[in-house]
């Protein structure tokens, strides 16, 4: 393996609830969960199907379901 090959970071393309493209570094994902349906206004944007919690505490709402996110992160 060369130095250049060792420095390559493989980002995973996901999509926000409004269709925006998100490039996620799988090494920085801390956990994944499904949003909870509750009565009244939701904390998450309409179209959010999975929540990704990053290692530094940032939350990402994505339109892909959590099963798809897990598969993409594992590739």
Steps between C-alpha positions, in 0.01 A plus 500: 500500500636840406474814711237643264285187532527518879379861506186447295180548698195324361196722547146363473238701311170539684217751460341746737120522537486781240710304250835666575805278453694411815848348482554304823828356629402156641792510745336795679154343545430430867150351478184480291136507604154536354306816586218441747147589388335714765178695510544867417779675314810296423851612584619357165424628150224331304648212301756402765522120513825453690714701743880467490688608812857600422794452739519874583130513595356633175170351382425439132143440382489293181224387266638145462368240745740372767541158334623671181729731700657204682558320169659807340725566800619139498603497133 
